[in-house]
Amino acid sequence: MNTARRRAALRLPSWTATLYWKFAVFITVMCCTLAALLGILVHVLVGQQTESQARGAALDELDGAVATYVAGEPLGRNAAVDPPDLPHNLREMAVHHKERGTQLADHQGRPVMWAVAPVDGGRVLAVRLDYGDRAAAIRGLDRAIIGSSAAAIGVTLLVGLFGVSRITRRLHRTARVARRISTGDLDARVGDPRALRPDLAQDEAAAVAAALDAMAATLQNKLHSEQRFTADVSHELRTPLTGLHAAAELLPPGRPTEMVQERIQTMRRLTEDLLEISRLDAQVERADLDIHQLGPLVERAVRATRLAADVDVIRDARVETDQRRLERVLGNLIANAHKHGRPPVVLTVDGPVVTVRDHGDGYPDDLLDHGPQRFKTRSGGSRKSGHGLGLTIAGGQARVLGATLCFSNAPSGGAVATLRLTPERQSQE
């Protein structure tokens, strides 16, 4: 638990995952790193050059002091023999190694450059040169580097964010169009200006937009082709089926005649279902909406099916719906419950929500995960019946009504279909 809490506490806000802010952090880190490296390099080089010049000037001053000391003349203000504040290591070097040397140190709170040379009697002659102006110049250079680096980082960040925002806006538009396509709006297109102009340089965002538009166009053409094929086949089957039905009526009574008539009726229902599905897929169906009392409407739908089902009205409501299409949806749900489930079949009205429940084994997992499928394929490639056309038609008609149809399984067993309708608007009451 403590580990999970620590992880939750360390979790970053969701906006930090966006490309915009990742790019901003990347630019800031890279600019700061580059500015720091360049600033340190300039500081070190200029400091070394300034210190080298100060050492040279101190040694020149030392040469003059040595000549003055040898001539026995008075030394200048900045020269002295064995001054008390001379750095100890610099004194030891001059006394023991008999060499001249320089060292940067502090004198009375100010930086100075010392230069020493050995003289007679184990003593040293020292010259100090003020280093305060050079140190102030280096500090001024450091401030200039910091200020210019901050300004350069700010300008680079603004320009970079402006450039990446144009890319992210195009990607967001592409994502919105992709979501519209996934919901069934196959007319949606990105229409990226760069993708529409082959003469312009094509970046990755334009390539993604062009690929999405091409995919949507191909999918739309394929779907329209399948819809036309389904509608044409169903339409062409109606004429011979009508003839078969008429011919079957002329056959002599008997069990073979009844079997032929049953098969013809099944074919006619299948043809009508395919035609209805093709119209639903083409989105040409329009609901004739009106205000109805839901409880009596559900009872009428149950009677129209001539199947056993109980109606339990917990809370009645007035809804805006198409009576014929609602009866079609409920009739298919009741028929599916009797065909694939077990009685009793119970319809419950609770406000604008109608549930249809049986007491069988429940809906299969693939239906709950992916919704009703007309047909599905075995791994070997052979086709078998899916969840039937009834549930597919029920879902399509529910969309025409502006309702939502959901499928689930009851905890105690049985399949549950939940239809949520549009309640009557308050302005109409």
C-alpha positions in Angstrom: 0.0 0.0 0.0 2.8 2.4 0.9 4.5 1.7 -2.4 1.3 2.3 -4.4 0.7 5.6 -2.5 4.2 6.8 -3.2 3.8 6.0 -6.9 0.5 7.8 -6.9 2.1 10.8 -5.2 4.9 10.9 -7.7 2.6 10.6 -10.7 2.9 13.6 -13.0 -0.2 15.6 -14.1 -1.8 14.4 -17.4 -0.8 17.6 -19.3 2.9 16.7 -18.9 2.3 13.8 -21.3 1.5 16.0 -24.3 3.9 16.5 -27.1 3.7 20.3 -26.6 5.1 20.3 -23.0 7.6 17.5 -23.7 9.0 19.6 -26.5 9.1 22.7 -24.2 11.0 20.8 -21.5 13.3 19.4 -24.2 14.1 22.8 -25.6 14.6 24.3 -22.1 16.9 21.5 -21.0 19.0 21.6 -24.2 19.2 25.4 -24.2 20.2 25.5 -20.5 22.8 22.8 -21.0 24.3 24.5 -24.1 24.3 27.9 -22.4 26.0 26.4 -19.3 28.7 24.7 -21.4 29.4 27.8 -23.5 29.3 30.1 -20.4 31.8 27.9 -18.5 34.0 27.6 -21.6 34.1 31.4 -22.1 34.6 32.1 -18.4 37.5 29.7 -18.2 39.2 31.0 -21.4 38.8 34.6 -20.5 39.8 34.0 -16.9 43.0 32.2 -18.0 43.8 34.9 -20.5 43.2 37.7 -17.9 45.3 35.9 -15.3 48.1 35.3 -17.8 48.2 39.0 -18.6 48.2 39.9 -15.0 51.1 37.5 -14.3 53.1 39.0 -17.2 52.5 42.5 -15.9 53.5 41.4 -12.4 56.7 39.9 -13.6 57.6 43.0 -15.6 56.9 45.0 -12.5 59.1 42.6 -10.6 62.0 43.1 -13.1 61.9 46.8 -12.5 61.8 46.4 -8.7 64.8 44.0 -8.8 66.8 46.5 -10.8 65.9 49.3 -8.4 66.8 47.0 -5.4 70.2 46.2 -7.0 70.9 49.8 -7.6 70.2 50.6 -4.0 67.4 53.0 -4.8 64.1 53.1 -2.8 61.5 50.6 -3.8 58.1 51.6 -5.1 54.8 51.6 -3.2 53.8 48.1 -4.5 57.3 46.5 -3.9 58.8 45.3 -0.6 61.3 42.9 0.9 59.7 40.1 2.9 56.3 41.7 3.2 54.3 40.2 6.1 51.2 39.2 4.1 53.1 37.4 1.3 51.6 33.9 0.8 53.8 31.3 2.6 54.1 28.8 -0.2 55.2 31.5 -2.6 57.9 32.6 -0.1 59.1 29.1 0.4 59.4 28.6 -3.4 61.5 31.7 -3.8 63.8 30.9 -0.8 64.4 27.2 -1.3 64.2 26.9 -5.1 65.8 30.3 -5.9 63.1 30.8 -8.6 60.8 33.6 -9.4 57.1 33.0 -9.2 53.6 34.5 -9.2 50.4 33.7 -7.3 46.9 35.2 -7.2 45.8 35.9 -3.6 43.9 38.4 -1.4 45.5 41.5 0.1 43.4 43.5 2.6 40.1 42.1 1.1 41.1 42.7 -2.6 42.5 40.3 -5.1 46.2 40.9 -6.1 48.7 39.2 -8.2 52.0 38.6 -6.3 55.4 38.2 -8.0 58.5 37.3 -6.0 62.2 36.9 -6.6 65.0 35.7 -4.3 67.5 38.2 -3.0 70.6 38.0 -0.7 70.4 36.9 2.8 67.6 34.3 2.2 65.1 37.1 1.7 62.6 37.6 -1.1 61.6 40.7 -3.1 57.9 40.8 -3.7 55.7 42.9 -5.9 51.9 43.0 -5.8 49.7 44.1 -8.6 46.0 45.0 -8.0 43.7 42.4 -9.7 40.4 44.0 -8.6 39.6 45.6 -12.0 40.3 42.4 -13.9 38.1 40.3 -11.5 35.3 42.9 -11.8 35.6 42.6 -15.6 35.3 38.8 -15.4 32.2 39.1 -13.1 30.7 41.5 -15.6 31.3 39.1 -18.3 29.6 36.3 -16.3 26.5 38.5 -15.8 26.4 39.3 -19.5 26.7 35.6 -20.4 23.9 34.7 -17.9 21.6 37.5 -19.2 22.2 36.8 -22.9 21.7 33.0 -22.3 18.4 33.6 -20.5 17.2 35.9 -23.4 18.4 33.4 -26.0 16.6 30.5 -24.1 13.4 32.6 -23.9 13.4 33.5 -27.6 14.3 30.0 -28.7 11.6 28.5 -26.4 8.9 30.9 -27.8 9.9 30.2 -31.4 10.1 26.5 -30.8 6.7 26.3 -29.1 5.1 28.3 -31.9 6.5 25.9 -34.4 5.5 22.8 -32.5 2.1 24.2 -31.7 1.3 24.3 -35.4 2.2 20.6 -35.7 0.2 19.6 -32.6 -2.8 21.5 -33.8 -2.7 19.6 -37.1 -2.3 16.3 -35.2 -5.2 17.1 -32.9 -7.4 17.8 -35.9 -6.3 14.5 -37.4 -7.2 12.7 -34.2 -10.6 14.4 -34.0 -11.3 13.3 -37.6 -10.1 9.8 -36.8 -12.6 9.6 -33.8 -15.4 10.8 -36.1 -14.6 8.1 -38.6 -14.5 5.5 -35.8 -18.1 6.5 -34.8 -19.3 6.0 -38.3 -18.9 9.4 -40.0 -17.1 8.2 -43.1 -17.5 11.6 -44.8 -15.1 13.2 -42.3 -11.8 14.3 -43.8 -8.7 16.1 -42.4 -8.1 18.1 -45.6 -4.6 19.2 -44.5 -3.4 22.0 -46.8 0.0 20.5 -47.3 -1.5 17.1 -48.2 -3.7 18.8 -50.8 -0.7 20.6 -52.4 1.7 18.1 -53.8 4.0 20.9 -54.8 4.6 21.8 -51.1 7.1 19.9 -48.9 5.3 17.1 -47.1 6.0 16.7 -43.4 5.0 13.8 -41.1 1.7 15.5 -40.1 0.7 15.9 -43.7 1.6 12.3 -44.4 -0.6 11.0 -41.5 -3.5 13.3 -42.6 -3.2 12.1 -46.2 -3.1 8.4 -45.1 -6.1 8.9 -42.9 -8.1 10.6 -45.6 -7.2 7.8 -48.1 -8.1 5.1 -45.6 -11.5 6.8 -44.9 -12.2 7.1 -48.7 -11.3 3.5 -49.3 -13.4 2.3 -46.3 -16.3 4.4 -47.5 -16.2 3.1 -51.0 -15.9 -0.5 -49.8 -18.9 0.0 -47.4 -21.0 1.6 -50.1 -20.1 -1.2 -52.4 -21.2 -3.8 -49.8 -24.4 -1.9 -49.1 -25.3 -1.8 -52.8 -24.5 -5.4 -53.2 -26.6 -6.4 -50.2 -29.5 -4.2 -51.3 -29.3 -5.4 -54.9 -29.2 -9.1 -53.9 -32.1 -8.7 -51.4 -34.1 -6.8 -54.0 -33.5 -9.4 -56.7 -34.5 -12.2 -54.4 -37.9 -10.7 -53.6 -39.3 -11.4 -57.0 -38.5 -15.2 -57.2 -39.4 -15.6 -53.6 -42.8 -14.1 -54.3 -43.2 -16.5 -57.1 -42.2 -19.4 -55.0 -44.6 -18.4 -52.3 -47.5 -18.2 -54.8 -46.5 -21.6 -56.2 -46.3 -23.2 -52.8 -49.9 -22.1 -52.1 -50.9 -24.3 -55.1 -49.3 -27.5 -53.7 -51.6 -30.1 -52.2 -51.9 -30.1 -48.4 -49.4 -32.1 -46.4 -46.3 -32.1 -44.4 -43.9 -31.6 -47.4 -46.0 -28.6 -48.5 -45.8 -27.1 -45.0 -42.0 -27.6 -44.9 -41.6 -25.8 -48.3 -43.8 -22.9 -47.1 -41.8 -22.6 -43.9 -38.6 -22.4 -45.8 -40.0 -19.8 -48.1 -41.2 -17.7 -45.2 -37.8 -18.0 -43.6 -36.2 -16.8 -46.9 -38.6 -13.9 -47.2 -37.9 -12.8 -43.6 -34.2 -13.0 -44.2 -34.5 -11.0 -47.4 -36.5 -8.3 -45.6 -34.0 -8.2 -42.8 -31.1 -7.8 -45.3 -33.0 -5.0 -47.0 -33.6 -3.3 -43.6 -29.9 -3.6 -42.7 -28.8 -2.1 -46.0 -31.1 0.9 -45.4 -29.7 1.2 -41.8 -26.1 1.0 -43.0 -26.8 3.7 -45.7 -28.3 5.9 -42.9 -31.3 6.7 -45.0 -33.8 5.8 -42.3 -35.6 8.6 -40.5 -37.7 8.3 -37.4 -41.2 9.7 -37.2 -40.9 10.9 -33.6 -43.9 11.6 -31.4 -44.7 11.6 -27.7 -45.9 8.3 -26.3 -46.6 6.7 -22.9 -43.9 4.1 -22.6 -45.7 1.5 -20.5 -48.7 0.9 -22.8 -46.3 1.0 -25.8 -44.2 -1.8 -24.3 -47.3 -3.9 -23.6 -48.4 -3.5 -27.2 -45.0 -4.6 -28.5 -45.2 -7.7 -26.4 -48.6 -8.6 -27.7 -47.5 -8.1 -31.3 -44.8 -10.7 -30.9 -47.3 -13.4 -29.7 -44.5 -14.6 -27.4 -44.7 -15.1 -23.7 -43.2 -12.2 -21.8 -44.0 -10.4 -18.5 -44.1 -6.6 -18.4 -43.2 -4.9 -15.1 -43.8 -1.1 -15.0 -41.8 0.3 -12.1 -42.1 3.9 -13.1 -43.9 4.9 -16.3 -42.7 7.9 -18.4 -43.5 9.8 -21.6 -40.9 9.4 -24.2 -40.2 10.8 -27.7 -40.0 7.9 -30.0 -41.2 6.2 -33.2 -43.8 3.6 -32.2 -43.2 1.3 -35.2 -39.5 1.3 -34.8 -39.7 0.8 -31.0 -41.9 -2.2 -31.5 -39.4 -3.5 -34.0 -36.5 -3.2 -31.5 -38.4 -4.8 -28.6 -39.8 -7.5 -30.8 -36.3 -8.5 -31.9 -35.1 -8.5 -28.4 -38.0 -10.6 -27.2 -37.5 -13.1 -30.1 -33.8 -13.3 -29.4 -34.5 -14.0 -25.7 -36.8 -16.9 -26.5 -34.5 -18.3 -29.2 -31.2 -18.2 -27.3 -32.3 -17.9 -23.7 -34.8 -19.5 -21.4 -38.1 -18.3 -19.9 -39.3 -16.3 -18.2 -38.7 -13.3 -20.3 -39.3 -10.1 -18.3 -39.6 -6.5 -19.7 -39.1 -3.8 -17.0 -40.0 -0.2 -17.6 -38.3 2.2 -15.2 -38.7 5.8 -16.5 -37.4 6.1 -20.0 -35.4 2.8 -19.7 -36.6 -0.6 -20.8 -34.8 -3.8 -19.9 -35.4 -7.2 -21.6 -34.1 -10.1 -19.6 -34.2 -13.8 -20.0 -33.0 -16.5 -17.6 -30.7 -18.4 -19.9 -26.9 -18.6 -20.1 -26.4 -15.0 -21.0 -24.8 -13.2 -23.9 -21.5 -14.6 -25.2 -18.3 -12.7 -24.3 -17.6 -11.6 -27.9 -21.0 -9.9 -28.1 -20.4 -8.1 -24.9 -17.0 -7.0 -26.1 -17.7 -6.1 -29.7 -21.5 -5.8 -30.0 -23.8 -7.9 -32.2 -22.2 -9.5 -35.3 -24.1 -10.6 -38.3 -21.6 -13.4 -39.0 -18.3 -14.5 -37.6 -15.5 -16.7 -39.0 -13.8 -19.7 -37.6 -10.1 -19.9 -37.5 -10.1 -22.3 -40.5 -11.9 -19.6 -42.5 -15.3 -21.3 -42.7 -18.3 -19.0 -41.8 -20.9 -19.8 -39.2 -23.9 -17.9 -37.9 -23.0 -15.0 -35.6 -25.5 -13.4 -33.2 -28.2 -13.2 -35.8 -29.6 -10.3 -37.8 -32.2 -9.5 -35.1 -29.8 -7.9 -32.6 -28.1 -6.0 -35.4 -31.4 -4.6 -36.6 -32.3 -3.7 -33.1 -29.1 -1.8 -32.6 -29.5 0.0 -35.9 -33.2 1.0 -35.2 -32.2 2.2 -31.7 -29.6 4.5 -33.3 -32.3 5.9 -35.7 -34.5 6.6 -32.6 -31.6 8.4 -30.9 -31.7 5.7 -28.1 -28.8 3.7 -26.7 -28.9 -0.1 -26.6 -26.5 -1.9 -24.3 -26.0 -5.7 -23.6 -24.9 -7.2 -20.4 -25.4 -10.4 -18.2 -27.2 -10.4 -14.9 -25.2 -11.5 -11.9 -27.7 -14.2 -11.1 -27.7 -15.4 -14.7 -29.5 -14.4 -17.9 -29.0 -11.9 -20.7 -30.0 -8.3 -20.2 -30.6 -5.8 -23.0 -31.1 -2.2 -21.8 -32.8 0.3 -24.1 -32.6 4.0 -22.9 -35.0 6.3 -24.8 -35.2 10.0 -25.0 -37.6 11.4 -22.4 -40.2 14.0 -23.2 -38.8 17.5 -23.1 -40.0 19.7 -20.3 -41.1 22.4 -22.8 -43.6 19.9 -24.3 -45.2 19.0 -21.0 
